Amino acid sequence: MKNWSTYLLKCSDHSLYCGVTKDFKARLKEHNGGAASKYTRSRLPVELVAIRQDLTKSQAHKLEYRVKKSPKHKKVQVLKDWPIR
């Protein structure tokens, strides 16, 4: 089922955080509420930079891995351009 998303957030310290979820709106509320991630909890507020939707769970996790391994200046482009297989 293609109901997964890989997302990229910009934290208050201008760092980037990449994650995977089935419900982005709920997940963003969790992040900004300090309950979603230890990393983002100390860097609030966070805001959406980019999102790739309609992925399978496997595709979403593979894309997350690819984004996290990319240099900061290429993360958004990797998220947008990653080919679906």
Backbone as CSV, one residue per row, in Angstrom:
resi,resn,N_x,N_y,N_z,CA_x,CA_y,CA_z,C_x,C_y,C_z
1,MET,0.829,-1.187,0.000,0.000,0.000,0.000,0.872,1.249,0.000
2,LYS,0.528,2.168,-0.855,1.313,3.394,-0.996,0.709,4.525,-0.183
3,ASN,0.842,4.431,1.123,0.313,5.487,1.990,1.382,6.000,2.952
4,TRP,2.640,5.809,2.614,3.755,6.263,3.438,4.376,7.518,2.837
5,SER,5.025,8.311,3.687,5.697,9.539,3.257,7.082,9.616,3.886
6,THR,7.999,10.201,3.147,9.311,10.568,3.674,9.342,12.091,3.677
7,TYR,9.734,12.667,4.798,9.666,14.125,4.938,10.975,14.684,5.455
8,LEU,11.176,15.962,5.179,12.370,16.674,5.608,11.925,17.931,6.344
9,LEU,12.394,18.071,7.588,12.033,19.222,8.417,13.244,20.124,8.627
10,LYS,12.988,21.413,8.736,14.018,22.382,9.110,13.793,22.724,10.575
11,CYS,14.820,22.540,11.376,14.738,22.818,12.813,15.112,24.277,13.079
12,SER,14.843,24.730,14.293,15.115,26.134,14.650,16.596,26.488,14.565
13,ASP,17.474,25.494,14.676,18.916,25.751,14.557,19.397,25.606,13.108
14,HIS,18.448,25.500,12.173,18.689,25.381,10.729,19.250,24.023,10.317
15,SER,19.259,23.065,11.212,19.626,21.704,10.829,18.407,21.061,10.172
16,LEU,18.627,19.925,9.510,17.557,19.217,8.832,17.322,17.864,9.495
17,TYR,16.080,17.457,9.524,15.697,16.169,10.094,14.848,15.442,9.058
18,CYS,15.174,14.199,8.793,14.420,13.388,7.838,13.724,12.259,8.594
19,GLY,12.468,11.999,8.224,11.710,10.934,8.866,10.700,10.309,7.920
20,VAL,10.034,9.271,8.426,9.051,8.503,7.666,7.782,8.395,8.497
21,THR,6.633,8.480,7.840,5.365,8.370,8.564,4.233,7.986,7.622
22,LYS,3.135,7.545,8.204,1.911,7.297,7.442,0.969,8.490,7.542
23,ASP,1.115,9.318,8.570,0.232,10.462,8.792,1.081,11.687,9.109
24,PHE,1.426,12.449,8.077,2.358,13.552,8.274,1.816,14.648,9.179
25,LYS,0.556,15.008,9.022,-0.006,16.094,9.847,0.093,15.759,11.332
26,ALA,-0.240,14.534,11.693,-0.146,14.109,13.093,1.314,14.078,13.546
27,ARG,2.179,13.614,12.665,3.602,13.515,13.019,4.219,14.893,13.234
28,LEU,3.849,15.863,12.403,4.365,17.224,12.572,3.917,17.811,13.910
29,LYS,2.675,17.554,14.297,2.190,18.007,15.611,3.002,17.357,16.729
30,GLU,3.311,16.073,16.578,4.118,15.377,17.582,5.509,16.002,17.673
31,HIS,6.116,16.277,16.516,7.449,16.911,16.508,7.402,18.248,17.237
32,ASN,6.469,19.099,16.875,6.404,20.433,17.487,5.919,20.390,18.928
33,GLY,5.335,19.269,19.336,4.945,19.089,20.730,6.055,18.476,21.573
34,GLY,7.175,18.144,20.927,8.320,17.583,21.637,8.224,16.096,21.914
35,ALA,7.289,15.414,21.252,7.064,14.007,21.557,7.498,13.047,20.451
36,ALA,7.957,13.544,19.317,8.219,12.652,18.185,9.664,12.171,18.096
37,SER,10.598,13.014,18.430,12.001,12.687,18.210,12.885,13.386,19.236
38,LYS,13.840,12.649,19.736,14.798,13.232,20.673,15.592,14.356,19.989
39,TYR,15.891,14.161,18.715,16.664,15.151,17.968,15.905,16.467,17.838
40,THR,14.649,16.408,17.417,13.896,17.642,17.180,13.404,18.290,18.468
41,ARG,13.287,17.517,19.535,12.766,18.042,20.812,13.525,19.269,21.290
42,SER,14.830,19.286,21.088,15.638,20.418,21.557,15.865,21.463,20.465
43,ARG,15.181,21.304,19.331,15.377,22.227,18.203,14.045,22.755,17.678
44,LEU,13.122,23.009,18.570,11.777,23.449,18.191,11.731,24.950,17.963
45,PRO,10.848,25.435,17.126,9.902,24.660,16.331,10.553,24.111,15.056
46,VAL,9.868,23.163,14.438,10.315,22.608,13.164,9.279,22.958,12.100
47,GLU,9.731,23.025,10.855,8.802,23.302,9.757,9.142,22.409,8.564
48,LEU,8.148,22.101,7.774,8.315,21.235,6.614,9.132,21.934,5.537
49,VAL,10.109,21.212,4.998,10.914,21.702,3.883,10.478,20.993,2.602
50,ALA,10.318,19.668,2.697,9.932,18.878,1.527,9.315,17.575,2.001
51,ILE,8.462,17.016,1.135,7.831,15.737,1.455,7.625,14.956,0.174
52,ARG,7.798,13.654,0.263,7.514,12.747,-0.853,6.458,11.774,-0.362
53,GLN,5.311,11.770,-1.005,4.181,10.974,-0.550,3.886,9.822,-1.505
54,ASP,2.908,9.026,-1.126,2.450,7.890,-1.934,3.552,6.869,-2.181
55,LEU,4.247,6.511,-1.114,5.305,5.514,-1.167,4.874,4.272,-0.401
56,THR,5.463,3.140,-0.742,5.288,1.959,0.090,6.182,2.142,1.313
57,LYS,5.992,1.315,2.318,6.816,1.406,3.519,8.287,1.208,3.163
58,SER,8.559,0.237,2.336,9.925,-0.049,1.921,10.538,1.118,1.158
59,GLN,9.802,1.683,0.219,10.296,2.830,-0.538,10.574,4.020,0.379
60,ALA,9.678,4.270,1.324,9.840,5.399,2.247,11.108,5.249,3.079
61,HIS,11.373,4.050,3.575,12.567,3.839,4.395,13.843,3.885,3.558
62,LYS,13.794,3.385,2.336,14.961,3.464,1.453,15.281,4.922,1.111
63,LEU,14.242,5.706,0.850,14.451,7.115,0.546,14.994,7.858,1.766
64,GLU,14.456,7.566,2.929,14.959,8.181,4.161,16.453,7.900,4.321
65,TYR,16.846,6.665,4.113,18.256,6.281,4.222,19.102,7.075,3.224
66,ARG,18.616,7.190,1.987,19.336,7.910,0.939,19.495,9.388,1.298
67,VAL,18.418,9.994,1.811,18.462,11.415,2.193,19.445,11.618,3.341
68,LYS,19.381,10.763,4.347,20.267,10.915,5.509,21.740,10.766,5.141
69,LYS,22.045,10.008,4.100,23.433,9.820,3.663,23.920,10.939,2.753
70,SER,23.026,11.790,2.300,23.380,12.871,1.376,23.906,14.085,2.133
71,PRO,24.753,14.886,1.470,25.203,16.145,2.085,24.012,17.085,2.263
72,LYS,24.089,17.971,3.243,22.975,18.857,3.586,22.443,19.624,2.381
73,HIS,23.323,20.142,1.561,22.883,20.967,0.434,22.195,20.163,-0.676
74,LYS,22.225,18.819,-0.592,21.591,17.987,-1.621,20.358,17.245,-1.122
75,LYS,20.046,17.325,0.162,18.962,16.535,0.742,17.598,16.802,0.092
76,VAL,17.251,18.050,-0.115,15.946,18.373,-0.717,15.876,17.812,-2.131
77,GLN,16.935,17.973,-2.901,16.938,17.484,-4.276,16.858,15.965,-4.327
78,VAL,17.553,15.280,-3.439,17.479,13.818,-3.382,16.052,13.384,-3.086
79,LEU,15.407,14.043,-2.156,14.028,13.712,-1.797,13.088,13.899,-2.990
80,LYS,13.262,14.972,-3.719,12.391,15.258,-4.857,12.666,14.387,-6.069
81,ASP,13.938,14.060,-6.315,14.325,13.371,-7.543,14.434,11.855,-7.443
82,TRP,14.355,11.316,-6.244,14.575,9.885,-6.068,13.588,9.088,-6.917
83,PRO,14.106,8.168,-7.742,13.208,7.400,-8.623,12.464,6.316,-7.837
84,ILE,11.196,6.154,-8.131,10.387,5.093,-7.539,10.625,3.836,-8.342
85,ARG,10.931,2.766,-7.638,11.170,1.472,-8.325,10.170,0.463,-7.878
